[in-house]
Amino acid sequence: MRLRWMTGFLVVCVVGWAFFNSPPMSANSSTFWTIDFPGAEFTLPTSINPAGAVVGFYQGPPRHGFLLKDGTWHTIDVTGAGWSQAAGINPQGDIVGRYRDGVWRGFLQSGETFSTLDFPGS
């Protein structure tokens, strides 16, 4: 019984020593920041690309898509839609999402050009 207690105590000591003597985590290993669209009821980021551009949506009302790039907010609204939501962004900055104009539709925004993405037969 005493040997088991001594073994357990030794394990705790070794783990504790390793924890307190390990090098500190680099400050550059992780970065956290708050993403809140100004004046929105809520903001939900949905995707980030390698350049750090973030897309998602916020509740205004109504619901709007957004792009947060280089610290600047850009609203993404499909013309004629009741609401829009950005869902993804690729390394080139092309944004995909969905919107509602009476029916659900997908969109692709490449630069300033919007394209509707409808599933065939829907």
Disulfide bonds with the S-S distance in Angstrom:
none
